[in-house]
Amino acid sequence: MGFCVNGVILLLTVAAVTDAEKLPSNFGRCSKSDPEMPECLRANIEDAIQKLKDGLTELGLKRLDPMDIPELTIDEGKGPVNVVQHFKDVELHGLTGSKVVSVNIDFDKNEMYARFITPELRLQGQYSMEGQILLLPVVGSGPSNVTLINTEINHTVVAEPLEKEGQSFWSFKNYTVTLRPERVIFKFDNLFDGDSKLGDEMNKVLNDNWDEVFTDVREGYEKSFGLIFQDRANSIFTQVALSDIFLE
């Protein structure tokens, strides 16, 4: 299914709710009555991320790391980045290196909050762009690498309850992500029709001013990541009943 919001384009494959599937027995479960449930959730989510690295055939889930993203578009910012970034055939590397710092859940509101620290989050793929960055003209297409270092990723998730054959599921209708990297490293090959001198200079300008550049387009990256994570979360929660994830 195609999806486009404010210039963020992704191909989503959210699973339909049919007969309930079961999580594999080696996935941890947490009890709602456990006073240490937040810590249980934190540990289990961190463990599940590792188990999902190569995907999960039982639920039809593709690999998590690297995660394949067919296409995405980051709109221009409101400041120094006056260029639309188009990406295709992207691989997102590094999610399984994440440390889950904290998780909280509110069953009454069907909301969940989580904070991750990811040492290196790398987007590799083919790019194309034409416009201006920091008042400098930029044009090019080819291989790209955008790497976020030591990124704090905050997840705020709002679910919509679903009922199927007497069982309850969640469908995430809103998945908000904030990204706070310590540094971002840009590498765009084949800028200016392959002029290596101009290309090296532009990449240096981008990296010398990474904070100003990334901050201006951060909202686009956050919306992209939110849609990506929403798709993956729905692939599980619309197939697996809540009673198989959260014990009473």
TORZA-810594 format. One record per residue: x negated, y negated, z negated of N, C-alpha, C in turn; residue number from 1. Coordinates in pm, 1 decimal, m for minus. Example, Ala and Ser with C-alpha at 12.3 -4.5 7.8 and 13.67 -1.06 7.14 Angstrom:
! residues 2
PT     n.xx     n.yy     n.zz    ca.xx    ca.yy    ca.zz     c.xx     c.yy     c.zz num
PT  m1319.0    569.0   m780.0  m1230.0    450.0   m780.0  m1320.0    330.0   m780.0   1
PT  m1285.0    225.0   m708.0  m1367.0    106.0   m714.0  m1290.0     m3.0   m787.0   2
! end
This chain:
! residues 248
PT     n.xx     n.yy     n.zz    ca.xx    ca.yy    ca.zz     c.xx     c.yy     c.zz num
PT    m84.5    118.5      0.0      0.0      0.0      0.0    m87.9   m123.3      0.0   1
PT    m63.2   m219.3     89.0   m141.0   m341.2     92.0    m97.2   m437.7    m16.2   2
PT   m189.4   m523.0    m61.6   m159.1   m615.6   m168.6   m241.6   m740.9   m150.7   3
PT   m179.4   m858.1   m165.6   m251.8   m983.2   m149.8   m197.3  m1085.0   m248.7   4
PT   m283.8  m1139.6   m333.4   m245.4  m1244.5   m427.4   m353.0  m1351.7   m425.5   5
PT   m315.7  m1474.7   m387.1   m408.8  m1586.9   m388.5   m542.1  m1552.6   m323.3   6
PT   m535.2  m1487.7   m210.5   m656.8  m1457.5   m136.9   m725.2  m1329.2   m178.5   7
PT   m676.6  m1262.2   m283.2   m735.8  m1136.1   m325.7   m663.5  m1023.4   m254.2   8
PT   m734.7   m951.8   m168.8   m672.9   m847.2    m88.1   m730.2   m712.4   m130.4   9
PT   m643.3   m620.0   m168.2   m685.7   m486.3   m206.1   m588.6   m386.1   m147.3  10
PT   m634.2   m264.3   m132.1   m546.9   m155.5    m90.9   m519.2    m71.8   m214.7  11
PT   m393.5    m73.0   m259.4   m358.3     m5.9   m381.9   m285.9    124.3   m353.5  12
PT   m307.2    221.6   m440.1   m242.8    352.4   m424.6   m185.5    394.2   m558.6  13
PT    m91.5    315.7   m609.5    m30.9    346.1   m738.1     56.6    470.1   m725.9  14
PT     38.9    561.4   m817.2    112.9    687.0   m811.7    257.5    666.7   m852.5  15
PT    345.9    737.8   m789.8    486.3    735.6   m828.4    507.3    829.8   m945.7  16
PT    606.9    798.0  m1025.8    637.2    884.4  m1139.9    719.9   1002.4  m1091.0  17
PT    662.3   1117.7  m1096.8    735.7   1239.6  m1063.0    731.8   1328.2  m1186.8  18
PT    710.2   1454.7  m1171.4    696.3   1540.1  m1288.3    570.1   1502.2  m1363.5  19
PT    578.9   1505.5  m1496.6    466.0   1463.4  m1579.0    347.3   1556.3  m1559.9  20
PT    231.6   1495.9  m1549.3    107.2   1570.0  m1547.5     48.5   1570.9  m1687.8  21
PT    m51.8   1655.0  m1709.2   m117.1   1664.8  m1839.2   m261.9   1618.5  m1826.8  22
PT   m307.5   1545.6  m1928.7   m449.3   1515.2  m1934.0   m526.5   1644.4  m1960.7  23
PT   m644.5   1659.9  m1902.7   m725.6   1777.4  m1935.3   m750.5   1786.6  m2085.5  24
PT   m766.6   1907.3  m2135.3   m778.0   1929.6  m2279.8   m902.4   1865.2  m2340.7  25
PT  m1003.7   1834.0  m2257.9  m1124.9   1775.1  m2313.2  m1115.7   1623.3  m2328.9  26
PT  m1000.4   1564.6  m2297.7   m978.0   1422.5  m2322.1   m922.1   1406.0  m2463.2  27
PT   m976.4   1311.6  m2537.7   m931.2   1289.2  m2674.1   m795.1   1222.8  m2679.4  28
PT   m721.6   1251.9  m2785.1   m593.2   1188.4  m2811.6   m601.0   1115.7  m2945.3  29
PT   m520.9   1010.2  m2959.2   m516.0    935.5  m3084.1   m374.6    938.2  m3140.5  30
PT   m363.8    941.4  m3272.0   m234.8    942.8  m3338.9   m192.7    800.4  m3374.9  31
PT    m66.6    766.8  m3346.7    m14.6    634.9  m3379.3    m19.2    608.7  m3529.6  32
PT     m9.3    714.5  m3609.3     m6.8    698.6  m3755.5   m146.1    690.4  m3816.6  33
PT   m248.6    710.5  m3738.4   m385.6    707.9  m3788.8   m426.7    563.4  m3818.2  34
PT   m462.8    531.7  m3943.1   m504.8    394.4  m3973.9   m631.6    353.6  m3898.6  35
PT   m705.4    451.1  m3850.5   m827.0    423.9  m3773.1   m801.6    433.8  m3623.2  36
PT   m676.7    415.2  m3582.9   m643.2    430.0  m3441.4   m724.0    338.3  m3349.4  37
PT   m746.0    211.3  m3382.9   m827.0    127.1  m3293.0   m965.4    186.0  m3264.1  38
PT  m1028.9    242.5  m3366.8  m1160.3    303.2  m3345.4  m1147.5    432.1  m3264.8  39
PT  m1039.6    508.0  m3289.8  m1015.7    629.3  m3211.9   m997.7    594.9  m3064.9  40
PT   m917.8    491.0  m3036.6   m897.2    448.0  m2898.8  m1028.0    402.1  m2834.9  41
PT  m1104.5    324.1  m2910.7  m1231.8    273.9  m2857.1  m1321.7    389.9  m2814.5  42
PT  m1338.8    488.0  m2903.8  m1426.6    601.2  m2874.8  m1372.2    686.0  m2759.7  43
PT  m1240.8    708.7  m2758.4  m1182.3    793.1  m2653.5  m1187.1    726.8  m2516.7  44
PT  m1165.3    595.5  m2511.8  m1172.2    526.0  m2383.0  m1314.9    528.3  m2330.0  45
PT  m1410.0    506.1  m2417.5  m1549.6    510.4  m2373.7  m1586.5    649.1  m2321.3  46
PT  m1537.4    752.0  m2389.2  m1562.7    889.3  m2345.2  m1490.8    918.7  m2213.6  47
PT  m1366.8    870.4  m2200.5  m1289.7    894.8  m2078.0  m1355.7    830.4  m1957.3  48
PT  m1414.3    713.3  m1975.5  m1483.7    646.6  m1864.9  m1593.6    736.5  m1809.9  49
PT  m1664.9    803.0  m1898.7  m1769.5    894.8  m1854.2  m1710.2   1015.4  m1781.0  50
PT  m1601.9   1069.2  m1833.2  m1540.2   1187.9  m1772.6  m1479.3   1156.9  m1635.3  51
PT  m1444.6   1029.8  m1612.3  m1383.2    991.3  m1485.3  m1484.3    945.3  m1381.2  52
PT  m1610.5    954.4  m1412.1  m1714.6    907.2  m1319.8  m1698.9    965.1  m1180.4  53
PT  m1676.5   1095.7  m1171.9  m1664.6   1161.5  m1041.8  m1519.8   1183.9   m999.6  54
PT  m1426.2   1123.2  m1070.9  m1285.2   1139.1  m1038.2  m1220.6   1249.7  m1119.6  55
PT  m1094.4   1271.9  m1094.2  m1018.7   1373.9  m1166.7   m919.3   1435.4  m1069.0  56
PT   m953.6   1552.0  m1017.4   m872.6   1613.5   m912.4   m731.9   1647.3   m961.8  57
PT   m718.5   1680.1  m1092.4   m587.7   1717.2  m1145.1   m485.2   1603.8  m1126.8  58
PT   m531.9   1480.0  m1133.1   m442.4   1365.3  m1118.7   m462.2   1292.4   m986.7  59
PT   m545.2   1348.2   m900.7   m568.7   1285.2   m771.8   m648.0   1155.8   m780.4  60
PT   m729.3   1142.5   m885.5   m806.4   1019.8   m904.5   m941.0   1029.4   m834.4  61
PT   m975.1    925.0   m760.0  m1104.7    918.4   m693.7  m1212.8    877.9   m793.0  62
PT  m1337.0    886.4   m750.3  m1449.3    859.0   m839.5  m1440.4    717.0   m896.5  63
PT  m1490.3    704.5  m1018.4  m1489.5    576.0  m1086.1  m1619.3    499.8  m1064.6  64
PT  m1728.4    572.3  m1048.5  m1858.4    506.0  m1037.6  m1950.3    584.3   m943.6  65
PT  m1978.5    526.7   m823.3  m1926.7    397.9   m777.5  m1780.1    407.8   m735.7  66
PT  m1708.0    298.9   m756.0  m1568.7    290.9   m715.5  m1561.8    231.5   m575.3  67
PT  m1484.0    294.2   m489.1  m1470.0    246.8   m351.4  m1356.6    144.3   m341.4  68
PT  m1387.3     28.4   m285.9  m1289.5    m78.3   m265.2  m1289.9   m110.5   m116.6  69
PT  m1185.2    m73.6    m44.5  m1186.0    m92.3    100.7  m1205.1   m237.5    144.0  70
PT  m1141.0   m330.1     73.2  m1144.6   m468.9    119.3  m1103.7   m562.4      7.0  71
PT  m1168.3   m676.6     m3.3  m1123.7   m781.1    m93.8  m1170.6   m916.2    m42.4  72
PT  m1097.4  m1018.5    m78.7  m1128.4  m1154.1    m35.8  m1126.4  m1245.9   m156.3  73
PT  m1232.6  m1325.2   m172.3  m1242.2  m1422.4   m279.5  m1224.5  m1561.4   m219.4  74
PT  m1121.0  m1631.2   m262.7  m1093.8  m1764.6   m210.8  m1202.7  m1863.5   m250.4  75
PT  m1207.1  m1974.4   m178.6  m1299.9  m2080.7   m215.3  m1259.4  m2139.2   m349.2  76
PT  m1358.5  m2202.1   m415.5  m1330.1  m2261.7   m545.3  m1277.7  m2403.1   m531.5  77
PT  m1271.8  m2472.0   m644.0  m1225.3  m2610.4   m645.2  m1341.2  m2708.2   m659.1  78
PT  m1464.0  m2652.5   m667.5  m1581.0  m2736.7   m683.7  m1681.7  m2716.3   m572.9  79
PT  m1800.2  m2662.4   m605.6  m1908.8  m2655.2   m507.2  m1896.7  m2542.7   m404.6  80
PT  m1807.0  m2447.4   m425.4  m1797.9  m2332.0   m334.6  m1680.9  m2353.2   m239.2  81
PT  m1709.7  m2409.1   m123.3  m1606.3  m2435.7    m21.5  m1618.8  m2333.6     90.6  82
PT  m1604.2  m2207.2     53.2  m1616.3  m2099.0    148.9  m1535.3  m1980.0     98.5  83
PT  m1467.6  m1912.2    189.7  m1396.1  m1789.5    157.0  m1490.3  m1671.6    178.3  84
PT  m1499.3  m1584.7     78.6  m1586.7  m1467.5     86.9  m1502.2  m1344.2    119.9  85
PT  m1527.9  m1286.7    235.7  m1459.9  m1164.2    276.3  m1556.3  m1046.0    255.3  86
PT  m1508.3   m942.0    189.2  m1589.3   m822.4    165.5  m1514.8   m699.6    217.7  87
PT  m1589.7   m605.1    274.3  m1533.3   m478.6    321.2  m1624.8   m364.7    280.2  88
PT  m1565.1   m246.2    268.0  m1641.0   m123.9    237.2  m1730.0   m144.8    115.1  89
PT  m1667.7   m192.7      8.7  m1740.9   m227.4   m113.0  m1751.6   m105.5   m204.6  90
PT  m1867.5    m92.1   m267.8  m1886.0      3.6   m376.5  m1912.8    m75.3   m504.2  91
PT  m1834.6    m46.7   m608.1  m1853.0   m111.0   m737.9  m1928.0    m14.4   m828.8  92
PT  m2049.9    m49.9   m862.3  m2136.6     34.4   m945.0  m2144.4    m19.7  m1088.2  93
PT  m2157.0     71.6  m1184.9  m2192.3     30.8  m1320.1  m2084.7     42.1  m1425.4  94
PT  m1961.2     75.5  m1388.7  m1854.8     79.9  m1488.4  m1880.9    183.9  m1597.4  95
PT  m1942.8    295.8  m1559.7  m1965.3    400.5  m1659.4  m2077.8    365.0  m1756.1  96
PT  m2145.9    254.3  m1730.6  m2244.7    206.0  m1827.2  m2183.6    116.9  m1933.2  97
PT  m2052.1     97.8  m1928.5  m1985.1      5.0  m2019.6  m1983.7     56.6  m2163.3  98
PT  m2001.0    m36.1  m2255.8  m1982.1    m10.2  m2398.0  m1847.8    m69.5  m2437.0  99
PT  m1759.5     13.7  m2488.2  m1629.0    m35.1  m2532.8  m1646.2    m89.6  m2674.4 100
PT  m1629.4   m219.7  m2689.3  m1654.8   m285.4  m2817.8  m1534.6   m274.6  m2909.8 101
PT  m1415.4   m299.2  m2855.2  m1295.7   m294.3  m2939.2  m1172.5   m270.2  m2853.2 102
PT  m1071.4   m208.3  m2914.0   m942.4   m183.5  m2848.2   m832.2   m202.0  m2951.3 103
PT   m727.6   m270.7  m2912.6   m609.1   m284.4  m2997.0   m485.6   m262.3  m2910.8 104
PT   m381.2   m208.1  m2973.0   m260.2   m177.7  m2898.8   m137.8   m214.5  m2982.4 105
PT    m38.1   m270.7  m2917.2     87.8   m307.0  m2981.9    198.5   m231.3  m2910.7 106
PT    246.9   m124.0  m2974.2    347.5    m39.0  m2910.1    482.7   m108.7  m2902.1 107
PT    508.9   m200.5  m2994.1    636.0   m272.7  m2989.5    644.3   m364.1  m2867.8 108
PT    532.2   m423.0  m2830.8    528.7   m514.9  m2716.6    478.1   m448.0  m2588.7 109
PT    437.1   m320.0  m2601.1    380.2   m248.2  m2486.5    259.8   m323.5  m2430.1 110
PT    171.4   m365.2  m2518.0     52.7   m442.0  m2479.8    m73.3   m375.9  m2534.7 111
PT   m181.3   m392.9  m2461.1   m309.7   m338.3  m2503.5   m419.2   m439.6  m2472.6 112
PT   m517.5   m447.4  m2561.5   m628.9   m540.3  m2545.9   m758.8   m462.5  m2564.0 113
PT   m855.5   m490.7  m2480.6   m984.2   m421.6  m2491.5  m1096.7   m516.0  m2452.7 114
PT  m1210.7   m495.1  m2515.8  m1329.9   m575.3  m2486.8  m1444.5   m480.4  m2454.9 115
PT  m1503.7   m497.9  m2337.3  m1616.1   m417.0  m2291.7  m1739.4   m505.4  m2277.8 116
PT  m1854.5   m442.9  m2288.1  m1980.8   m504.6  m2246.3  m2042.2   m411.5  m2141.7 117
PT  m2065.0   m462.7  m2021.6  m2120.0   m381.9  m1912.9  m2256.9   m437.4  m1874.7 118
PT  m2363.8   m358.5  m1894.7  m2498.8   m409.5  m1869.1  m2522.4   m456.0  m1725.3 119
PT  m2471.6   m379.4  m1629.5  m2491.0   m418.2  m1489.7  m2369.6   m375.4  m1408.7 120
PT  m2304.5   m471.9  m1347.6  m2188.5   m446.6  m1262.8  m2223.6   m497.8  m1123.9 121
PT  m2230.2   m406.4  m1028.3  m2285.7   m439.6   m896.0  m2184.1   m413.2   m785.8 122
PT  m2155.2   m517.4   m708.0  m2068.2   m506.5   m590.6  m2155.3   m503.6   m466.0 123
PT  m2155.9   m391.4   m396.4  m2233.1   m378.2   m272.9  m2137.7   m351.9   m157.5 124
PT  m2153.7   m426.2    m49.9  m2068.3   m404.6     65.7  m2102.4   m500.7    177.1 125
PT  m2018.7   m501.9    278.0  m2037.0   m590.5    392.4  m1958.4   m720.0    368.7 126
PT  m2022.1   m832.7    394.3  m1958.3   m961.8    371.8  m1950.9  m1041.3    501.2 127
PT  m1865.3  m1141.5    500.3  m1866.5  m1244.7    603.8  m1816.5  m1373.1    539.4 128
PT  m1879.8  m1484.0    574.8  m1836.6  m1613.0    520.1  m1889.7  m1726.2    606.3 129
PT  m1818.0  m1838.5    601.0  m1859.4  m1958.0    672.7  m1799.0  m2077.9    601.9 130
PT  m1881.8  m2172.2    564.7  m1833.5  m2289.7    494.3  m1948.0  m2365.2    431.4 131
PT  m1926.2  m2413.9    309.2  m2028.0  m2488.7    237.6  m2036.3  m2441.3     93.0 132
PT  m2159.1  m2435.2     41.9  m2183.0  m2407.9    m99.3  m2282.0  m2512.8   m148.8 133
PT  m2244.5  m2584.8   m255.5  m2328.2  m2693.0   m308.3  m2361.8  m2794.0   m198.8 134
PT  m2261.0  m2822.0   m115.3  m2269.6  m2918.0     m4.3  m2360.7  m2872.6    108.5 135
PT  m2413.5  m2750.5     99.1  m2500.4  m2696.5    204.2  m2419.2  m2603.7    294.1 136
PT  m2436.4  m2614.9    426.1  m2364.6  m2523.5    515.7  m2415.5  m2381.1    498.6 137
PT  m2323.6  m2285.4    506.5  m2362.1  m2145.5    495.3  m2275.3  m2063.7    589.3 138
PT  m2337.3  m1971.7    660.9  m2265.3  m1884.0    750.6  m2342.8  m1753.4    761.3 139
PT  m2271.9  m1643.7    767.6  m2340.4  m1515.4    782.0  m2246.2  m1398.9    766.6 140
PT  m2297.1  m1281.8    801.0  m2224.2  m1156.4    781.6  m2326.1  m1044.6    777.5 141
PT  m2297.8   m943.7    697.1  m2389.9   m831.2    683.8  m2384.9   m773.7    544.2 142
PT  m2490.0   m702.6    503.1  m2492.7   m642.6    369.6  m2499.2   m748.8    260.1 143
PT  m2435.6   m719.0    147.6  m2437.3   m811.4     34.5  m2448.4   m734.7    m95.7 144
PT  m2493.7   m805.5   m197.3  m2507.1   m748.0   m331.0  m2481.2   m860.0   m431.1 145
PT  m2373.3   m846.8   m507.6  m2342.7   m942.1   m614.0  m2348.8   m864.3   m745.1 146
PT  m2444.9   m898.5   m831.8  m2469.3   m822.7   m953.9  m2444.6   m910.1  m1076.1 147
PT  m2356.8   m862.5  m1164.4  m2327.2   m931.2  m1289.3  m2401.9   m862.0  m1401.7 148
PT  m2478.2   m939.0  m1479.1  m2564.3   m884.0  m1583.9  m2502.1   m908.3  m1721.6 149
PT  m2501.0   m801.2  m1803.7  m2452.0   m809.8  m1942.4  m2320.1   m886.8  m1949.0 150
PT  m2220.8   m829.8  m1884.5  m2091.9   m898.2  m1871.2  m1994.2   m854.5  m1980.2 151
PT  m1938.2   m952.1  m2049.4  m1827.1   m925.5  m2140.8  m1699.7   m925.1  m2057.0 152
PT  m1631.2   m811.9  m2057.9  m1506.3   m797.7  m1982.2  m1392.5   m779.9  m2081.7 153
PT  m1299.9   m874.4  m2081.7  m1183.2   m866.4  m2169.0  m1061.1   m826.1  m2086.9 154
PT   m990.5   m724.8  m2135.1   m872.5   m671.1  m2066.9   m748.9   m702.6  m2150.8 155
PT   m648.6   m763.8  m2090.4   m518.4   m783.7  m2154.3   m414.5   m719.7  m2063.4 156
PT   m346.0   m618.2  m2115.5   m259.1   m535.4  m2032.2   m116.8   m536.7  m2088.4 157
PT    m20.9   m563.4  m2000.8    120.5   m560.1  m2038.9    187.7   m450.9  m1957.0 158
PT    252.5   m357.4  m2026.9    314.9   m242.6  m1960.8    466.3   m256.8  m1957.7 159
PT    525.2   m188.2  m1863.5    670.5   m178.9  m1852.9    708.8    m33.0  m1876.3 160
PT    791.7     m3.8  m1976.1    828.6    135.5  m2004.5    907.6    197.2  m1888.8 161
PT    877.9    322.2  m1861.0    950.2    398.5  m1760.6    998.8    528.0  m1824.3 162
PT   1118.0    571.7  m1786.8   1171.6    697.4  m1837.2   1193.1    792.1  m1720.2 163
PT   1151.3    916.5  m1737.8   1167.9   1018.1  m1633.9   1191.9   1152.3  m1700.6 164
PT   1309.5   1206.6  m1677.5   1344.4   1338.4  m1729.5   1317.0   1348.8  m1879.6 165
PT   1358.6   1243.6  m1951.0   1348.3   1244.7  m2096.4   1210.5   1212.6  m2150.7 166
PT   1116.1   1177.2  m2066.3    981.7   1143.5  m2111.4    950.6    997.5  m2077.9 167
PT    867.2    937.4  m2161.4    832.4    796.2  m2146.5    695.3    780.8  m2082.5 168
PT    687.2    686.5  m1990.9    561.8    653.5  m1922.9    540.3    502.3  m1932.0 169
PT    422.9    459.4  m1892.9    393.3    316.6  m1879.7    358.3    285.1  m1735.5 170
PT    407.1    171.7  m1688.9    362.6    114.2  m1562.2    312.0    m26.2  m1593.3 171
PT    185.2    m50.6  m1565.4    127.0   m180.2  m1599.8    168.6   m284.4  m1496.8 172
PT    242.8   m383.5  m1542.5    292.4   m488.3  m1453.1    203.0   m611.3  m1453.7 173
PT    118.3   m622.3  m1554.4     28.6   m736.9  m1564.0   m103.5   m691.4  m1624.3 174
PT   m210.4   m709.9  m1551.1   m343.4   m668.7  m1598.7   m436.7   m787.5  m1577.6 175
PT   m469.7   m853.8  m1687.4   m552.7   m973.6  m1682.1   m693.6   m941.9  m1729.1 176
PT   m791.3   m989.1  m1653.5   m932.2   m965.8  m1684.2  m1004.8  m1099.3  m1692.2 177
PT  m1094.0  m1112.6  m1790.2  m1187.4  m1225.1  m1791.2  m1328.3  m1170.0  m1783.8 178
PT  m1413.4  m1236.7  m1708.2  m1552.2  m1195.7  m1688.1  m1644.9  m1304.4  m1741.6 179
PT  m1734.6  m1266.6  m1831.5  m1830.5  m1360.8  m1886.8  m1970.8  m1300.8  m1879.0 180
PT  m2034.5  m1309.8  m1762.1  m2169.5  m1253.7  m1746.8  m2276.4  m1345.0  m1805.9 181
PT  m2387.4  m1284.1  m1847.1  m2503.2  m1362.8  m1889.5  m2576.8  m1420.4  m1769.3 182
PT  m2564.4  m1350.8  m1657.2  m2628.2  m1396.4  m1534.5  m2563.5  m1326.1  m1415.9 183
PT  m2567.4  m1392.0  m1300.6  m2520.3  m1331.3  m1176.1  m2632.1  m1345.3  m1072.6 184
PT  m2657.1  m1236.4  m1001.4  m2760.4  m1235.3   m897.3  m2691.6  m1213.9   m763.0 185
PT  m2712.5  m1307.2   m670.5  m2654.1  m1300.1   m536.5  m2760.2  m1260.5   m435.0 186
PT  m2721.8  m1176.2   m341.7  m2809.8  m1143.0   m229.3  m2723.1  m1120.0   m106.1 187
PT  m2728.9  m1214.3    m12.9  m2655.7  m1204.5    112.4  m2756.5  m1194.1    225.9 188
PT  m2757.1  m1079.5    293.3  m2848.7  m1059.1    405.4  m2790.1  m1117.0    533.5 189
PT  m2880.1  m1146.2    627.7  m2840.2  m1189.9    762.2  m2764.8  m1323.0    762.1 190
PT  m2801.7  m1411.6    671.8  m2746.1  m1545.7    676.7  m2803.1  m1621.1    796.0 191
PT  m2726.8  m1712.9    848.9  m2771.7  m1799.3    959.0  m2826.7  m1717.5   1076.4 192
PT  m2748.3  m1615.0   1114.8  m2784.6  m1529.2   1228.6  m2921.3  m1463.9   1211.0 193
PT  m2954.6  m1430.3   1088.9  m3078.2  m1357.7   1062.9  m3201.1  m1444.2   1045.2 194
PT  m3185.4  m1574.6   1035.7  m3299.8  m1664.3   1011.3  m3348.1  m1639.9    868.7 195
PT  m3457.5  m1566.6    854.2  m3502.3  m1522.4    722.4  m3542.2  m1639.3    632.4 196
PT  m3601.7  m1742.9    689.6  m3643.2  m1856.7    607.2  m3522.6  m1927.9    549.4 197
PT  m3425.2  m1960.3    635.8  m3304.9  m2027.2    587.1  m3225.9  m1937.2    492.4 198
PT  m3221.9  m1807.1    524.6  m3149.7  m1713.0    439.7  m3212.3  m1702.4    301.8 199
PT  m3345.6  m1692.4    295.6  m3414.0  m1685.0    166.3  m3391.0  m1812.0     85.2 200
PT  m3393.5  m1926.1    153.0  m3372.0  m2052.2     82.9  m3231.0  m2060.9     25.8 201
PT  m3131.9  m2017.2    104.1  m2994.6  m2021.9     55.0  m2974.5  m1926.3    m61.4 202
PT  m3028.6  m1804.5    m53.3  m3017.3  m1711.3   m164.6  m3083.9  m1766.9   m289.9 203
PT  m3195.9  m1837.4   m272.6  m3263.7  m1898.6   m387.0  m3176.9  m2008.0   m448.5 204
PT  m3114.8  m2088.5   m363.9  m3025.7  m2192.8   m414.9  m2909.5  m2130.3   m493.3 205
PT  m2851.3  m2025.0   m439.2  m2740.0  m1958.9   m507.3  m2782.6  m1905.5   m643.9 206
PT  m2899.0  m1844.9   m649.9  m2942.8  m1784.3   m775.1  m2995.3  m1887.3   m875.1 207
PT  m3054.3  m1996.1   m825.0  m3096.8  m2103.6   m915.3  m2977.0  m2174.5   m977.5 208
PT  m2863.6  m2169.8   m907.8  m2742.2  m2237.4   m954.5  m2628.3  m2138.3   m977.2 209
PT  m2664.0  m2017.4  m1019.2  m2566.3  m1909.0  m1026.5  m2447.1  m1943.8  m1115.9 210
PT  m2472.6  m2012.6  m1227.9  m2363.8  m2040.4  m1321.9  m2259.8  m2132.2  m1258.4 211
PT  m2304.7  m2238.4  m1195.0  m2213.4  m2331.8  m1130.4  m2138.5  m2264.8  m1015.7 212
PT  m2211.0  m2182.5   m938.9  m2149.9  m2115.6   m824.0  m2046.8  m2012.3   m869.7 213
PT  m2085.8  m1924.8   m962.5  m1995.6  m1818.2  m1004.4  m1875.4  m1873.6  m1080.3 214
PT  m1898.7  m1972.6  m1165.6  m1788.0  m2030.3  m1242.3  m1679.2  m2084.1  m1150.1 215
PT  m1718.9  m2140.5  m1036.3  m1621.6  m2199.6   m945.0  m1532.3  m2094.3   m879.1 216
PT  m1583.6  m1972.9   m861.5  m1504.4  m1867.7   m795.5  m1471.8  m1752.7   m890.2 217
PT  m1501.1  m1771.0  m1018.8  m1480.1  m1662.4  m1115.1  m1335.5  m1615.5  m1117.2 218
PT  m1240.8  m1708.5  m1104.4  m1099.3  m1670.8  m1108.0  m1066.4  m1569.1   m998.6 219
PT  m1125.6  m1586.2   m880.9  m1102.2  m1490.9   m773.1  m1156.2  m1353.5   m805.2 220
PT  m1275.3  m1349.1   m864.7  m1331.7  m1220.2   m904.7  m1247.1  m1157.5  m1015.5 221
PT  m1200.1  m1239.2  m1109.8  m1118.8  m1185.6  m1219.2   m987.8  m1127.9  m1167.8 222
PT   m924.3  m1195.4  m1073.8   m800.0  m1142.6  m1017.0   m826.8  m1012.6   m941.2 223
PT   m939.3  m1007.7   m869.9   m974.3   m884.7   m797.9   m993.3   m768.6   m894.9 224
PT  m1071.3   m791.5  m1000.4  m1096.5   m685.3  m1096.8   m967.5   m645.9  m1168.0 225
PT   m882.2   m742.5  m1197.9   m755.6   m709.8  m1262.4   m671.2   m616.9  m1178.2 226
PT   m663.1   m644.0  m1048.1   m585.5   m557.8   m958.5   m648.8   m419.8   m944.6 227
PT   m781.5   m416.4   m938.7   m852.3   m288.3   m928.2   m824.2   m202.3  m1051.3 228
PT   m840.0   m261.7  m1171.2   m819.5   m186.2  m1294.5   m671.8   m150.6  m1314.2 229
PT   m582.6   m238.1  m1272.8   m439.8   m209.1  m1282.3   m404.0    m86.2  m1199.6 230
PT   m460.4    m79.1  m1080.2   m435.6     35.1   m992.3   m482.5    164.3  m1056.9 231
PT   m604.2    163.6  m1111.7   m657.6    285.1  m1172.8   m578.9    323.6  m1298.4 232
PT   m543.9    225.2  m1380.7   m469.1    255.7  m1502.2   m331.7    313.4  m1469.2 233
PT   m264.0    255.5  m1369.8   m133.3    307.1  m1330.8   m141.8    448.3  m1274.7 234
PT   m253.2    480.2  m1210.4   m270.0    615.0  m1156.1   m265.0    720.4  m1265.5 235
PT   m301.9    680.9  m1387.2   m295.7    773.3  m1500.3   m162.9    760.7  m1574.4 236
PT   m128.3    638.4  m1613.0    m14.9    618.6  m1703.5    120.9    640.0  m1637.5 237
PT    129.3    633.6  m1505.1    256.3    665.1  m1440.7    270.5    814.6  m1412.8 238
PT    165.6    890.7  m1438.8    171.5   1035.0  m1418.6    171.9   1113.6  m1549.5 239
PT    106.1   1059.2  m1651.2     91.0   1129.2  m1779.1    183.4   1064.6  m1881.9 240
PT    269.0   1142.3  m1942.4    362.7   1089.6  m2042.0    288.2   1032.8  m2162.4 241
PT    345.0    928.0  m2221.0    280.7    864.6  m2335.5    260.8    963.2  m2450.7 242
PT    349.4   1059.4  m2462.7    338.9   1156.9  m2571.2    217.8   1247.6  m2556.7 243
PT    161.2   1253.7  m2435.1     40.5   1333.1  m2412.6    m86.1   1248.6  m2428.6 244
PT    m68.4   1117.6  m2446.7   m182.1   1027.5  m2463.9   m190.3    979.8  m2608.4 245
PT    m74.1    941.4  m2665.1    m67.4    891.1  m2801.7     17.5    986.4  m2884.8 246
PT    m44.9   1053.5  m2979.2     26.8   1147.0  m3064.3    101.5   1071.6  m3173.8 247
PT    209.0   1131.5  m3222.7    286.9   1067.3  m3330.2    213.5   1083.4  m3463.7 248
! end
